[in-house]
Amino acid sequence: MVLENDHKDEWDPSLQPRSDEEIAKLTRKDFSEILMKNASVGLGGSSFPTHVKFNTDAKIDTILINGIECEPYITADHRLMLEHPEEIIAGIMLLQQAFNCKKAKLCVKSKYKDLKEVYTDFLKRYPDSGIELCPVGNFYPQGWEIAMIKSATGISVPSGHLPSEFGIADFNVSTVVGIYQAIKFNRPVIERYISITGDGIKFPSNFVVRVGTPLKEMLERCGGYKNPDVDKVFILGGPMMGAALPSDDCIITKTVTSVIVLDEEKHEENPCIRCGSCMMSCPAKLQPKLIMDAVKALDKAKIKELQPLRCIECGLCSYVCTSHIRVTDIVRRAKVIAKLP
């Protein structure tokens, strides 16, 4: 099969918008089917199928929208929230309808005074919407689902349990816009906001790009590399939880939140000095040092006892390691071993 671009950039006639009257009649099951047909996924980077969250029978009391974007460098969701409050609020209202839930909170970093100004003013148009802006902490990993829920509601969701068990449904703010586009216009995600940033390029920028856009084109729009003769590190996603790219020869998918370009700095890995920094910094309250020891000893029983599956791969253990050990990578291996029978 050969696909040829006609360069007309026109929507197929089958993609007809739904009227407000049609949308008002939709049930939660209808929402789920529409989102499944449009291949809607979590746009915060998780790529979790969105329609699955609508298949719960749990009573939802609170809807949380994650606009925290807690990793360094990334500001794409921030730009989205500043420039598209109408679509975001409309998307939240659709979620309220689907879950028959009056209460909704848009969670953002408390340092973003511009967002507070925009949404405080905008929500005055909807005094009975039940939607409120919820400033939370500026620390990392405040955007972690469990940390956000704790800050916004005071509820602690234990590891291994779903937020829906506690009456909570949570969605990334970019996902909310994707839901609105799917329900209102019957459109899949074909474009998204993305941050191209880092100290390796001349002009870090946020873009609205089509899915499939080559990274090289975006780097050109950023003015190219600062120091072309220095080797670069490319990180797909945030610097803490993102994945390394071998080169700039890639395209943007709908789940890419950012690409970070850094000048390469090589660090020699040294033996562990048992300082305990990895344990003190772990938000999941794990013991990374002991997990590393168990992995090296291939002690499967000990690995399972240390519960590495609770790891959220935030990268803090590697970040704080004074010996430059890639602790997170070792814990990832432990997670694989822990899943073995």
N, C-alpha and C positions, 0 to 999 in steps of 0.2 A: 504494500500500500504506500503510495506516494502522497505526501501532504504538501500543498503549495499555498503560499501566502498571497492572498489577493490584495493585501495592503489597504483594504477599505475600512478595517477596524469597526465593523458593524456587528451588533448583537443578532443572534439567531432569532427569527420571528417567534419561536416557541417560548422565548424568555419574556413572558408578560408579567408586569407588576401586579401585585394583589391589592385590591382596594382595602380601605380600613374596615369596611363591613365584612369582607371575606376573612381578614386577619382576626377580627373579633370572634369569629366562630371556630377558630382553630383550637383543638385540644392539645394536651401535652403529647399525645401519641402522634398527632399531625405534625407538631414541631419536630419530633424525633425523625419522622419519615422524610420531611423536607431537608433537614440537615444531613441525613444520611445520603440522600440522592445528590446533594451538592458537595459531598465529601468534605464537610466542615470538620476542622480539627482545631485543637488548642494552638493559638498563634503566639503564645508566650515562649514557645520553643519546645513544648512537650509533645506536640503532634498527637495528643490523645483524642480519639474520635469524639466529637462534641455530642453526637446524638445519644451516646451511652449514658451521659449524665441525666438525660431526660427520661430514661427508662426506669428510674427508681420509683418505688411505691411509698417511699418515706415522706412524711409530712415536712415540708420545708418552711421554716419560720423566718429565715434570714438569707438574703442573697448578697454575697460579697463579690465585688469587682476588684480585681488585683491590678492596680495601676502603679504599683510601688517601684518596680524596675530598680531593684536594689544593687545590682552589680555595677562596678565602676565603668565609666566610659559610655554606657548605653543611655540614650535619651530619646529613642524613637517613639516610645509610648507617651512620653512627656509631650512631644510635638503633636502627636495624634490627639491627645486630650485637649490641648490648647486650641487646635484648629477645627475639631469636629465634635463639639459638645452636643449638638443636636442629634447626631447619629448615635452617640454613646447613650444619651438619656433615652432615646427612642428604643435602643436595643435593650436597655435595662427594663423598660416598661414591658417589652415583649416577654422577658424572663419572668417578670412578676405575673403576667397573665398565664404563662405556661405552668408555673408552679403554684398559682393561686396564692401568692405571697405578697403582702403589703410592704414589708420592710426590706430595704436594700441600702447597702453602703458602698460608696466608691472610695476605696482605700488608696491614699497617696502619701508620699513623704511629707512630713510636716514642714520641711524647709522650702517647699514649693509654694511660695506666697502667690505667685501668678495663677496657679491652679485654684487656689482658695478664692481668689478674687473673681475668676471667671465663673466657677461653679456656684459660688454663693449668690452671685447675681443671676445666673441662668436658672437656677432652681426656684427662684422667686416666681417664675412663670408657672411653676407646677407645685403650688403650696400643699396640695393634698396627695402628692405622688408617693410619699413614703420613702423617697430617695434622699439620702444625706451624704455629704462629704465627710470622710473619716480620716483625719490626719493620723499617721502612725510614725514609728521611729525611723530615724535616718540610717540605722545600722544595717550591716550585712550579717545574716541573710533574712532580713525582715520580709522579703518577698516570698520566702518559703511558706507554703500553704499553712502548715501548722503554726508557724510564728505569726502570720497575718491573722489567722482566726483567733489566736490568743489575744493579740493586741486589740482587735476590732470588737470582740464579743466577750472576752474573758474566759472562753471555753477552751479547755485543753483536750485536744483530740489525740488519744494514745496511738502509738505506732501500730500499724496493721489494721486500723479502723478507718472507715470512710467518713468524711464530714457530714454526709447525708444522714448518718446514724444519729447525729446531734442536731438535726434540723437545719443544716447549712448547705447551700449550693454555692460554689465559687467558680468564677470565670475570669480569665485575663481580659483586660480592657480591649485589646485588639480582637480577641475572639468575639467579644460583644458586638463590635462593628461588623464582623463577618457574619454573625447570626442575623443581625438586622438586614444586611444585604441579601442573605439567603431567603429570609421570610418575606421581606417586602418586595424584592425584585427578582427572586428566584435565581440568584446569581451565585456561582461559586467564587472562591477567593482567587482573583487573577492579579491583584496588586497588593502591596503592603508598604508600611513605613519601615525604614531600615537605617541604622546608624553605620556609617563607614568612618572609623575613627582610629585613634592611636597616634603615638609620637613618630611613627614611620612615614606618615603622609603629610603633605603641606597644609591642606585645609580640611580638617575633619568636618563632616557634614551629615545631615539627615536627608534622606531621599524618599520619594514615593516611587516605587519601581514595579514593573510588571514581573510576575513570576517567570523565571527563565532568563532574566537579564544577566549578561556576563559581568562578573566582578571587575574585570579589566576595564570595562567601559566606565564603571563608577569610580574607579581609582583615577582615571583620566580626568573626570569631572572634579576630583579633589585636588587637582594640580600635580598628581604624580607623587613619587617618593621624595622624601626630604633628602636622604642620603642614598642615592642609587647604587653606590659601590658597597654599601653595607648589607649583609644578608638580612632577610626579613623573616619575622615569625608571623604567621597568619592564624588568627583564632576565629573560628566560626561560633558565634554566640558571645557570652560574657567571658572576661578574663579568668573568672574563678571556676565556672562550670562548663565553659565552651570546649570545643574540640579543635585540635590543631589541623591545619590544612597544609599539604605538602607544597603548594604553590598558589599563585593567584589565578590559576586556570580552572575556574569553577563558575557555576551559575547560582542565582538566588532562587531558593525554593520558598514556599509560603510559610515555612516554619523558621526561617532565618531571621533573627531579630537584629543581628549586627555582624559585622566583620571588623576585627581589630587588627591593625597592622603595626607591629613593633620592630624596632631595630633589635637584632638578636644579641643577647647577652648570655654568654656561656658560664655556667656555674659548676664547679666540681662537686660531686656528691661525696660526702664524708660519712664516717661511721656515726651511728646514733649515739648521742651523749646522755640519753635518758633524762632529758630536761623536763619532760612532761608537758611541754607547750601544746602538743597535738591533742592531749587529753583535755587540757583546760579550755581549749578553744572550740571543741566539738559541740555544735548545737544539739546533736542527737544524743549527747552524753555517752558516747562510745569510748573505747580505750584503744586508739589506733596503734600505739606502741605494742600492746599485747597481741593485737591482731597481726601485726607484722611478724612478730616472733613466731606465732602459730603457723603463718604461711611459710616461713622459712623452714620450719620443722615439719611441714606437711602434716600437721596434727589436725585432721578433719574434725574430730570430736571437740577439740578446744576451739576451733574456728566457729563451729556452730554455737558453742556455749557463749561466745563473745558477741553474737547477734550482729554480724556485719550487714545483714540485709536491712537494718534500720538506717544505714548510711544514706544520706541524701546527695552525696558526692558534691558537696559545696566547695571543696578544695581548700578549706581553711587549714587543715592539718599540713598540707604541703606548703602553704603560704607562710606559716609561722615556723616551719622547721629550720632551725639554725644550721643544720647539716645539709640542707638542700636535697633531702630525700623526697622522692616522689611518692609520698605516703598514700595519697588518694588512689594512685594506680595500683598499689599493693592491696588496698582495701577492696578495690574493684575485683581483683583476683580472688580475694577471700569470699566475696559475694557469690562468685561463680562456684567455688568449692562448697559453700554452704548450701547451695541448691541441689548438690549431688545426693543421691540416696545413700 
